[in-house]
Amino acid sequence: MDTRRRNTITTSKPPRPSSLTNLHQMKTVVDNKDIRKRGGGPLQEQPPRSPKASDALPLPLYLTNGVFFTLFFSVAYFLLHRWREKIRSSTPLHVVTLSEIAAIVSLIASFIYLLGFFGIDFVQSVSTREDENENEHHQFLIEEDDRKRPGPCPASLDDCTTAPSLPPLITPSSEEDEEVIKSVVSGSLPSYSLESKLGDCKRAASIRREALQRMTGRSLDGLPLEGFDYESILGQCCEMPVGYVQIPVGIAGPLLLDGREYSVPMATTEGCLIASTNRGCKAIYVSGGATSVLLQDAMTRAPVVRFGTAKRASELKFFMEDLNNFDTLAHVFNKSSRFGRLQKVQCAIAGKNLYMRFSCSTGDAMGMNMVSKGVQNVLDFLQADFPDMDVIGISGNFCSDKKPAAVNWIEGRGKSVVCEAIIKDEVVRNVLKTTVPALVELNMLKNLTGSAIAGSLGGFNAHASNIVSAVFIATGQDPAQNIESSHCITMMEAVNGGKDLHVSVTMPSIEVGTVGGGTALSSQSACLNLLGVKGAHKESPGSNARLLATIVAGSVLAGELSLMSAISAGQLVKSHMKYNRSSRDITEVGSS
């Protein structure tokens, strides 16, 4: 296929884009087949490479910097050491040896270089910007030519007579970036190593994004890149980033819980969810508020080990469950952290395989890494007395993490919380638009009987997962742990002579933390700060995480109350059609 572009000559200067950013977004038309052959690079003629300030250096810039940094600190240390010896021996400082003269000269030279080094990037950026201005006219003409080309034909590429239009690509900001992009596309430079190679997380994300667009031939336009601190996720939250996803955050509340008011941040793309939870918060508030009780606080990890015989595996089981050995095991376990404290060990045998479920408190952290380190300490300790023990895995799923499991439903994992409220009859009628008998009956037939018929495991509720997920995402929790954290049984009962409604949620495995993971990111940290649980509690370690768990349970209580009322009053479909569907969606449904 012909990939040559027309050369257009004009005497009048074409209109300039409003900024270099607009210039970088110009479309480039290439052949899809050529992209696959050549690694996806653009085929238009590249302008000649302009000289950069760093070209004057005898070595690459990063090597030269390393040499002068090393030289500066080495000679500085040498001179300070020599002068200290002279002071101790009362030798005049102006009496210098040849090596000291060389060191002084090297110090001055390296200082001058380092002082000038910080100006190299500025000079280089200026020269690059001037080079971009010179090529602006050429790129504008290419853009005009691209607009006149026909789009991709609906038939196969082999039948096309014109080159199909690809999504808009990002023009590299420098010749050096272009070389890096080509290396990633060709596979000679792994995409995951960009941060360590470049030393600039934002630049690494930009280059990775452009390389991905070229390799796939598909645009990431609409996925934001700017406005995010990529340094904050390095080695902690996300690998190989190419942008970030925008999820709106709304506020439900105030939630009156244990005598305090909370404005609960919820990140969601589902319409009606926050509005419904907010209505539940109102019903709780005007009825005097909700109360909560923390029943348990213990994160778990369960390694699986194997022996030659079941008899040998049972010997370790008896050893682990012997109360006389607990203090020793706890001492070994607790050495892993200042906050991790072993609470109990529960064992189960399957043939010659032994599963040991360690439970421990973890302070304000969610605690998965903390408990794993403690378990590893115990396994290393046990190896001395049980040398025939074969450790198959640090996690044997008896924990159980990120999966629905009866052991979490019965024994609990993380924070176990029960939250309750008494909703007055007039509130049920005026705010929730239903009646107490209707709610009690619906809860029995839907949340209890219906879930039992479905064989539900921990799902004896209306939509606890909805609220848990929204609060988790807003506050930087692990969204995958929504699975066991949403285990919930909702109870409703008529009280005070059948006039008022007693409603409660019991959640045995809420897994949250206020330090570590995504809680350190600026947006999530702001949401935690809104709730007053940001970071670690200085005076009472673990208090912030426990408070966050009770807020989650209180929010679930509000959400359950409102949704059950909407179903009871026949408002569910009507409200979702009003708030959860755009007019465009409704039009499309009606015309389909």
C-alpha positions as CSV (number, residue, x, y, z in Angstrom):
1,M,0.0,0.0,0.0
2,D,1.1,3.5,-0.7
3,T,2.1,5.2,2.6
4,R,3.6,8.3,1.1
5,R,2.1,11.7,2.1
6,R,1.4,14.6,-0.3
7,N,3.7,17.5,0.0
8,T,1.7,20.7,0.2
9,I,3.2,24.1,-0.4
10,T,1.5,27.2,0.9
11,T,2.5,30.9,1.1
12,S,0.2,31.7,4.0
13,K,1.0,30.4,7.5
14,P,-1.6,27.9,8.6
15,P,-3.4,28.4,11.9
16,R,-1.4,27.2,14.9
17,P,-2.9,24.8,17.4
18,S,-3.7,26.6,20.7
19,S,-0.9,24.8,22.5
20,L,1.8,22.1,22.2
21,T,-0.6,19.8,23.9
22,N,-3.0,20.1,21.0
23,L,-0.2,19.6,18.6
24,H,0.8,16.3,20.3
25,Q,-2.7,15.0,19.9
26,M,-2.7,15.2,16.1
27,K,-3.7,12.0,14.2
28,T,-1.3,10.0,12.2
29,V,-2.5,7.7,9.5
30,V,-0.6,4.4,9.1
31,D,-1.2,1.0,7.6
32,N,-2.2,-1.6,10.2
33,K,-0.1,-4.3,8.5
34,D,3.0,-2.0,8.5
35,I,2.4,-1.4,12.2
36,R,2.7,-5.0,12.9
37,K,5.8,-5.4,10.8
38,R,7.6,-2.4,12.1
39,G,6.4,-2.5,15.7
40,G,3.7,0.1,15.2
41,G,5.8,3.2,14.6
42,P,4.6,6.0,12.5
43,L,5.7,6.0,8.9
44,Q,5.8,9.8,8.2
45,E,9.3,11.3,7.6
46,Q,10.9,12.3,10.9
47,P,12.5,15.7,11.1
48,P,16.3,15.7,11.5
49,R,17.4,15.2,15.1
50,S,18.4,18.5,16.7
51,P,21.5,18.7,18.9
52,K,20.9,18.6,22.7
53,A,23.0,20.0,25.5
54,S,23.8,16.5,26.7
55,D,25.4,15.6,23.4
56,A,28.5,17.6,24.5
57,L,29.2,15.1,27.2
58,P,31.8,12.3,26.5
59,L,29.5,9.7,28.2
60,P,25.7,9.3,28.3
61,L,24.1,11.7,30.7
62,Y,23.3,9.2,33.4
63,L,26.8,7.8,33.5
64,T,28.4,11.3,33.5
65,N,26.1,12.3,36.4
66,G,27.1,9.1,38.3
67,V,30.8,9.8,37.8
68,F,30.7,13.4,39.0
69,F,28.4,12.6,42.0
70,T,30.8,9.8,43.1
71,L,33.8,12.1,42.5
72,F,32.3,14.9,44.5
73,F,31.5,12.9,47.6
74,S,34.7,10.9,47.5
75,V,37.1,13.8,47.4
76,A,35.0,15.7,49.9
77,Y,35.3,12.8,52.3
78,F,39.0,12.5,51.6
79,L,39.7,16.2,52.3
80,L,37.6,16.2,55.5
81,H,39.5,13.2,56.7
82,R,42.9,14.7,55.9
83,W,42.1,18.0,57.5
84,R,40.9,16.3,60.7
85,E,44.2,14.5,60.9
86,K,46.1,17.8,60.5
87,I,44.0,19.5,63.2
88,R,44.8,16.6,65.6
89,S,48.5,16.7,64.7
90,S,48.7,20.6,64.7
91,T,49.8,20.7,61.1
92,P,48.9,23.9,59.3
93,L,46.0,23.5,56.9
94,H,47.8,25.5,54.1
95,V,50.5,22.9,53.9
96,V,49.0,20.6,51.3
97,T,50.4,17.5,49.5
98,L,50.1,16.7,45.8
99,S,47.2,14.3,46.4
100,E,45.3,17.0,48.4
101,I,45.8,19.5,45.5
102,A,44.4,17.0,43.1
103,A,41.5,16.4,45.4
104,I,40.7,20.1,45.7
105,V,40.8,20.5,42.0
106,S,38.5,17.5,41.6
107,L,36.1,18.9,44.2
108,I,35.9,22.3,42.4
109,A,35.5,20.6,39.0
110,S,32.7,18.3,40.2
111,F,31.0,21.1,42.0
112,I,31.0,23.3,38.9
113,Y,29.6,20.4,36.9
114,L,26.9,19.6,39.4
115,L,25.9,23.2,39.6
116,G,25.6,23.4,35.9
117,F,23.9,20.0,35.6
118,F,20.6,21.3,36.9
119,G,20.6,23.8,34.0
120,I,21.1,21.1,31.3
121,D,17.5,19.8,31.5
122,F,16.3,23.4,31.1
123,V,18.5,24.1,28.1
124,Q,17.6,20.8,26.6
125,S,13.8,21.4,27.0
126,V,14.2,24.9,25.4
127,S,16.0,23.4,22.4
128,T,13.4,20.7,22.1
129,R,10.6,23.2,22.2
130,E,12.3,25.3,19.5
131,D,12.6,22.2,17.4
132,E,9.0,21.4,17.8
133,N,8.0,24.9,16.7
134,E,10.1,24.5,13.5
135,N,8.2,21.3,12.7
136,E,4.8,22.6,13.6
137,H,4.0,23.7,10.1
138,H,5.0,20.3,8.7
139,Q,2.8,18.4,11.1
140,F,-0.1,20.7,10.6
141,L,0.0,19.9,6.8
142,I,0.1,16.2,7.6
143,E,-3.0,16.6,9.8
144,E,-4.8,18.4,7.0
145,D,-3.9,15.6,4.6
146,D,-5.1,12.9,7.0
147,R,-8.5,14.5,7.3
148,K,-9.0,14.2,3.6
149,R,-8.2,10.5,3.5
150,P,-11.1,8.0,3.7
151,G,-11.7,6.1,6.9
152,P,-11.2,2.3,7.2
153,C,-13.3,0.2,4.8
154,P,-15.8,-2.2,6.3
155,A,-14.3,-5.2,4.4
156,S,-11.1,-7.0,5.4
157,L,-7.8,-5.1,5.3
158,D,-6.6,-7.1,2.3
159,D,-9.5,-5.7,0.2
160,C,-8.8,-2.1,1.2
161,T,-7.3,0.3,-1.3
162,T,-6.7,3.1,1.2
163,A,-4.9,3.0,4.6
164,P,-7.3,2.7,7.5
165,S,-7.3,5.5,10.1
166,L,-5.9,4.5,13.5
167,P,-6.8,6.1,16.8
168,P,-4.9,9.3,17.7
169,L,-1.4,8.7,19.0
170,I,0.6,10.8,21.3
171,T,3.7,12.4,19.8
172,P,6.7,11.7,21.9
173,S,8.0,14.8,23.8
174,S,11.6,14.2,22.8
175,E,13.8,12.2,20.5
176,E,15.0,10.2,23.5
177,D,11.4,9.2,24.4
178,E,10.9,8.1,20.8
179,E,13.8,5.7,21.1
180,V,12.5,4.3,24.3
181,I,9.1,3.8,22.9
182,K,10.6,1.9,19.9
183,S,12.6,-0.3,22.3
184,V,9.4,-1.2,24.2
185,V,7.5,-1.9,21.0
186,S,10.3,-4.1,19.7
187,G,10.5,-6.0,23.0
188,S,14.2,-5.1,23.6
189,L,13.2,-3.1,26.7
190,P,10.6,-4.7,29.1
191,S,7.7,-2.4,29.8
192,Y,7.8,-3.3,33.5
193,S,11.3,-1.9,33.8
194,L,10.6,1.6,32.6
195,E,10.3,3.2,36.1
196,S,13.7,1.9,37.2
197,K,15.4,2.7,33.8
198,L,14.0,6.2,33.5
199,G,13.8,7.2,37.1
200,D,10.6,9.1,36.3
201,C,7.3,7.4,37.0
202,K,5.1,9.9,35.1
203,R,7.4,9.7,32.0
204,A,7.4,5.9,32.3
205,A,3.6,5.7,32.3
206,S,3.4,8.1,29.3
207,I,5.9,6.0,27.3
208,R,4.3,2.7,28.2
209,R,0.9,4.1,27.2
210,E,2.2,5.3,23.8
211,A,3.9,1.9,23.2
212,L,0.7,0.1,24.0
213,Q,-1.3,2.2,21.6
214,R,1.2,1.5,18.8
215,M,1.4,-2.3,19.5
216,T,-2.4,-2.7,19.7
217,G,-3.5,-0.1,17.2
218,R,-6.1,1.1,19.6
219,S,-6.5,4.4,21.3
220,L,-6.5,5.0,25.1
221,D,-8.1,8.4,24.5
222,G,-10.5,9.0,27.4
223,L,-8.3,7.2,30.0
224,P,-6.7,10.1,31.9
225,L,-2.9,10.2,32.3
226,E,-2.4,13.7,33.8
227,G,-3.2,14.7,37.3
228,F,-2.1,11.5,39.1
229,D,0.9,11.0,41.4
230,Y,2.5,7.9,39.9
231,E,5.4,8.0,42.4
232,S,2.9,7.1,45.1
233,I,2.0,3.8,43.6
234,L,5.5,2.6,42.8
235,G,6.2,-0.8,44.5
236,Q,2.9,-0.5,46.4
237,C,-0.4,-0.3,44.6
238,C,-0.1,-0.9,40.8
239,E,2.4,-2.1,38.3
240,M,2.9,-0.9,34.7
241,P,0.4,2.0,34.9
242,V,-0.9,3.7,31.7
243,G,-3.4,6.0,33.4
244,Y,-6.1,5.9,36.0
245,V,-9.8,5.3,36.1
246,Q,-12.2,8.0,37.3
247,I,-14.9,6.8,39.7
248,P,-17.2,9.4,41.2
249,V,-17.3,9.7,45.0
250,G,-20.5,10.8,46.7
251,I,-21.5,11.3,50.3
252,A,-24.1,9.5,52.3
253,G,-25.1,10.9,55.7
254,P,-24.8,12.1,58.2
255,L,-24.8,8.6,59.7
256,L,-25.4,8.9,63.5
257,L,-23.5,5.9,64.9
258,D,-22.6,5.5,68.6
259,G,-23.4,9.1,69.3
260,R,-21.2,10.5,66.5
261,E,-22.0,11.8,63.0
262,Y,-20.2,10.5,60.0
263,S,-20.3,11.7,56.4
264,V,-19.6,8.4,54.5
265,P,-17.7,8.6,51.2
266,M,-18.9,6.1,48.6
267,A,-17.2,5.5,45.2
268,T,-19.6,4.0,42.7
269,T,-20.9,4.1,39.2
270,E,-24.3,2.8,40.1
271,G,-27.2,5.3,40.3
272,C,-29.5,5.2,43.3
273,L,-27.0,3.5,45.6
274,I,-25.8,6.6,47.4
275,A,-29.3,8.2,47.4
276,S,-30.7,5.0,48.9
277,T,-28.0,4.8,51.6
278,N,-28.5,8.4,52.3
279,R,-32.2,7.8,52.9
280,G,-31.4,5.0,55.3
281,C,-29.0,7.3,57.2
282,K,-31.8,9.8,57.5
283,A,-34.2,7.2,58.9
284,I,-31.6,6.1,61.4
285,Y,-30.7,9.7,62.4
286,V,-34.2,10.8,63.1
287,S,-34.8,7.7,65.1
288,G,-32.0,8.4,67.5
289,G,-29.1,6.8,65.8
290,A,-27.5,3.3,65.6
291,T,-25.2,1.5,67.9
292,S,-22.4,-0.9,67.1
293,V,-20.3,-3.6,68.9
294,L,-16.9,-4.9,67.8
295,L,-17.0,-8.6,68.6
296,Q,-13.6,-9.7,67.4
297,D,-10.5,-8.3,65.7
298,A,-8.2,-11.0,64.2
299,M,-6.7,-11.4,60.7
300,T,-5.9,-15.0,59.7
301,R,-3.4,-16.9,57.6
302,A,-3.4,-20.7,57.2
303,P,-0.3,-22.5,55.8
304,V,-0.5,-26.1,54.6
305,V,2.3,-28.5,55.5
306,R,2.7,-32.2,54.6
307,F,4.3,-35.1,56.5
308,G,5.1,-38.7,55.5
309,T,2.1,-40.1,57.5
310,A,-1.1,-38.8,58.9
311,K,0.1,-39.9,62.4
312,R,3.0,-37.5,62.1
313,A,0.8,-34.7,61.0
314,S,-1.5,-35.3,64.0
315,E,1.5,-35.0,66.3
316,L,2.1,-31.4,65.1
317,K,-1.7,-30.7,65.4
318,F,-1.7,-31.7,69.0
319,F,1.5,-29.7,69.6
320,M,0.0,-26.5,68.1
321,E,-3.3,-26.8,70.0
322,D,-1.6,-27.5,73.4
323,L,-2.1,-24.4,75.5
324,N,1.2,-25.1,77.2
325,N,3.0,-24.3,73.9
326,F,1.0,-21.2,73.0
327,D,3.2,-18.7,74.9
328,T,6.3,-20.0,73.0
329,L,4.5,-19.9,69.6
330,A,3.2,-16.4,70.4
331,H,6.7,-15.2,71.3
332,V,8.1,-16.4,68.0
333,F,5.1,-15.1,66.0
334,N,5.1,-11.6,67.6
335,K,8.8,-10.9,66.7
336,S,7.6,-10.1,63.2
337,S,5.9,-6.8,64.1
338,R,5.3,-4.3,66.8
339,F,1.5,-4.6,66.4
340,G,1.0,-8.3,65.3
341,R,-0.1,-10.3,68.3
342,L,-1.0,-14.0,68.0
343,Q,-4.4,-14.8,69.5
344,K,-5.0,-18.5,68.6
345,V,-4.2,-21.3,66.2
346,Q,-6.8,-23.6,64.8
347,C,-5.8,-26.8,63.0
348,A,-7.4,-29.2,60.5
349,I,-6.1,-32.4,59.0
350,A,-6.7,-33.8,55.5
351,G,-4.9,-37.1,55.4
352,K,-1.2,-36.4,56.0
353,N,-1.7,-32.7,55.3
354,L,-2.0,-30.2,58.1
355,Y,-3.7,-26.8,57.9
356,M,-2.9,-24.3,60.7
357,R,-5.1,-21.2,60.9
358,F,-3.3,-18.5,62.7
359,S,-5.3,-15.6,64.1
360,C,-3.7,-12.3,65.2
361,S,-4.5,-8.7,65.8
362,T,-2.7,-6.3,63.4
363,G,-3.1,-2.7,64.7
364,D,-4.5,-0.2,62.2
365,A,-3.3,-2.3,59.2
366,M,-5.5,-4.7,57.4
367,G,-2.6,-7.1,58.2
368,M,-2.2,-9.7,55.5
369,N,1.5,-9.1,55.2
370,M,2.0,-8.8,58.9
371,V,0.3,-12.1,59.8
372,S,2.2,-13.8,56.9
373,K,5.5,-12.8,58.3
374,G,4.6,-14.0,61.8
375,V,3.5,-17.4,60.3
376,Q,6.8,-17.7,58.5
377,N,8.6,-17.2,61.8
378,V,6.6,-20.0,63.4
379,L,7.2,-22.4,60.5
380,D,11.0,-21.7,60.7
381,F,10.8,-22.4,64.4
382,L,8.9,-25.6,64.0
383,Q,11.3,-27.0,61.4
384,A,13.8,-27.7,64.2
385,D,11.5,-30.1,66.1
386,F,9.7,-31.3,62.9
387,P,12.5,-31.6,60.3
388,D,10.3,-33.9,58.2
389,M,7.7,-31.1,57.8
390,D,7.3,-30.1,54.2
391,V,5.9,-26.6,53.8
392,I,3.7,-26.7,50.7
393,G,2.4,-23.1,50.9
394,I,2.2,-20.1,53.2
395,S,-1.5,-20.0,52.4
396,G,-3.6,-23.2,52.1
397,N,-7.0,-21.5,51.7
398,F,-8.1,-22.4,55.3
399,C,-7.6,-18.6,55.9
400,S,-9.7,-17.9,53.7
401,D,-8.9,-14.8,51.7
402,K,-10.9,-13.3,48.9
403,K,-13.3,-16.3,48.7
404,P,-16.6,-17.1,50.3
405,A,-15.9,-19.6,53.0
406,A,-17.9,-21.0,55.9
407,V,-14.9,-20.7,58.2
408,N,-15.0,-16.9,57.9
409,W,-18.8,-16.9,58.3
410,I,-18.6,-18.9,61.5
411,E,-15.2,-18.0,63.0
412,G,-14.8,-14.5,61.6
413,R,-11.9,-12.8,59.9
414,G,-10.7,-9.3,60.3
415,K,-13.3,-7.3,62.3
416,S,-16.5,-8.9,63.4
417,V,-19.2,-6.2,64.0
418,V,-22.9,-6.1,64.8
419,C,-24.8,-2.9,64.3
420,E,-28.4,-2.2,65.3
421,A,-31.0,0.5,65.4
422,I,-34.7,1.0,66.4
423,I,-36.6,2.8,63.7
424,K,-39.8,4.5,64.9
425,D,-43.1,3.7,63.3
426,E,-43.7,7.2,62.0
427,V,-40.2,7.2,60.4
428,V,-41.0,3.9,58.7
429,R,-44.2,5.4,57.3
430,N,-43.0,8.9,56.4
431,V,-39.4,8.5,55.4
432,L,-39.2,4.9,54.2
433,K,-42.8,4.9,52.8
434,T,-43.7,1.4,54.1
435,T,-44.9,-0.3,57.3
436,V,-43.2,-2.3,60.0
437,P,-45.1,-5.6,59.4
438,A,-44.3,-5.4,55.6
439,L,-40.6,-5.0,56.3
440,V,-40.5,-7.8,58.8
441,E,-42.3,-10.2,56.5
442,L,-40.2,-9.2,53.5
443,N,-36.9,-9.7,55.4
444,M,-38.0,-13.2,56.5
445,L,-39.0,-14.3,53.1
446,K,-36.3,-12.6,51.1
447,N,-33.1,-12.3,53.2
448,L,-33.6,-15.4,55.3
449,T,-35.8,-18.0,53.5
450,G,-34.9,-16.9,50.0
451,S,-31.2,-17.0,50.7
452,A,-31.5,-20.4,52.4
453,I,-33.3,-21.8,49.3
454,A,-30.5,-20.4,47.2
455,G,-27.9,-22.1,49.4
456,S,-26.3,-18.8,50.1
457,L,-23.1,-18.6,52.2
458,G,-23.0,-15.4,54.2
459,G,-25.5,-13.8,51.9
460,F,-28.5,-13.4,54.1
461,N,-29.0,-9.7,53.2
462,A,-30.3,-7.5,50.4
463,H,-27.2,-5.8,49.1
464,A,-24.5,-5.4,51.7
465,S,-21.8,-5.9,49.0
466,N,-23.0,-2.7,47.3
467,I,-22.2,-0.5,50.3
468,V,-19.0,-2.4,51.3
469,S,-17.6,-2.1,47.8
470,A,-18.3,1.6,47.5
471,V,-16.8,2.4,50.9
472,F,-13.8,0.1,50.2
473,I,-12.9,1.8,46.9
474,A,-13.3,5.3,48.4
475,T,-11.1,4.6,51.4
476,G,-8.4,2.5,49.6
477,Q,-9.3,-1.0,50.8
478,D,-8.6,-4.1,48.8
479,P,-11.8,-4.4,46.6
480,A,-11.3,-8.1,46.3
481,Q,-11.8,-8.6,50.0
482,N,-15.4,-7.3,49.5
483,I,-16.2,-11.0,49.1
484,E,-15.8,-12.1,52.7
485,S,-16.3,-8.6,54.1
486,S,-19.8,-8.5,52.7
487,H,-20.9,-11.6,54.7
488,C,-23.9,-10.3,56.5
489,I,-27.2,-11.4,58.0
490,T,-29.9,-8.8,58.2
491,M,-32.5,-9.2,60.9
492,M,-35.8,-7.2,61.3
493,E,-38.2,-7.5,64.1
494,A,-41.2,-5.6,65.4
495,V,-40.7,-4.2,68.9
496,N,-42.5,-1.9,71.4
497,G,-45.8,-3.6,71.0
498,G,-45.3,-4.1,67.2
499,K,-45.1,-0.4,66.5
500,D,-41.4,0.1,65.9
501,L,-38.8,-1.8,63.9
502,H,-35.6,-3.3,65.3
503,V,-33.1,-3.8,62.5
504,S,-29.6,-5.2,62.7
505,V,-26.7,-6.4,60.6
506,T,-24.1,-8.9,61.7
507,M,-20.9,-8.9,59.7
508,P,-18.3,-11.4,60.9
509,S,-15.4,-10.6,58.5
510,I,-14.9,-7.0,57.7
511,E,-11.3,-6.7,56.5
512,V,-10.2,-3.1,56.6
513,G,-7.2,-1.0,57.5
514,T,-6.2,2.7,57.7
515,V,-2.5,2.3,56.9
516,G,-0.8,0.5,54.0
517,G,-2.0,-0.4,50.5
518,G,-4.2,2.1,48.8
519,T,-4.9,4.1,52.0
520,A,-1.8,6.2,51.4
521,L,-3.0,7.5,48.0
522,S,-4.1,11.1,48.2
523,S,-7.8,10.6,47.2
524,Q,-8.3,7.7,49.5
525,S,-6.4,9.4,52.3
526,A,-8.8,12.4,52.0
527,C,-11.8,10.1,52.4
528,L,-10.3,8.5,55.4
529,N,-9.6,11.9,56.8
530,L,-13.2,12.9,56.3
531,L,-14.2,10.0,58.5
532,G,-11.6,10.8,61.1
533,V,-9.7,7.5,60.7
534,K,-6.7,8.5,58.6
535,G,-3.5,6.7,59.4
536,A,-2.5,4.9,62.6
537,H,-4.0,5.9,65.9
538,K,-1.1,7.2,68.0
539,E,-2.5,6.5,71.5
540,S,-4.5,3.3,70.8
541,P,-3.1,1.3,67.9
542,G,-5.9,-0.4,66.0
543,S,-8.6,2.0,67.0
544,N,-8.9,3.7,63.6
545,A,-9.3,0.5,61.7
546,R,-11.8,-0.8,64.2
547,L,-13.8,2.4,63.9
548,L,-13.7,2.2,60.1
549,A,-15.2,-1.3,60.4
550,T,-18.1,-0.1,62.5
551,I,-18.7,2.7,60.0
552,V,-18.9,0.2,57.2
553,A,-21.4,-1.9,59.2
554,G,-23.4,1.2,60.0
555,S,-23.5,2.2,56.3
556,V,-24.6,-1.3,55.4
557,L,-27.4,-1.0,58.0
558,A,-28.6,2.2,56.3
559,G,-28.4,0.6,52.9
560,E,-30.3,-2.5,53.9
561,L,-33.0,-0.5,55.6
562,S,-33.6,1.7,52.5
563,L,-33.5,-1.0,49.8
564,M,-35.8,-3.3,51.8
565,S,-38.2,-0.4,52.2
566,A,-38.1,0.4,48.4
567,I,-38.9,-3.2,47.6
568,S,-41.6,-3.4,50.2
569,A,-43.2,-0.2,48.8
570,G,-42.8,-1.2,45.2
571,Q,-40.4,1.7,44.5
572,L,-37.3,-0.2,43.3
573,V,-37.9,-0.3,39.6
574,K,-39.4,3.2,39.5
575,S,-36.4,4.7,41.3
576,H,-33.8,2.9,39.2
577,M,-35.6,4.0,36.0
578,K,-35.5,7.6,37.3
579,Y,-31.9,7.7,38.7
580,N,-30.0,4.8,37.2
581,R,-30.8,5.3,33.5
582,S,-29.9,8.2,31.3
583,S,-32.5,9.5,28.8
584,R,-30.3,8.2,26.0
585,D,-30.4,4.6,27.4
586,I,-34.2,4.8,27.7
587,T,-34.5,6.0,24.1
588,E,-32.2,3.2,22.9
589,V,-34.2,0.6,24.8
590,G,-37.5,2.0,23.5
591,S,-36.3,1.9,19.9
592,S,-34.7,-1.6,20.1
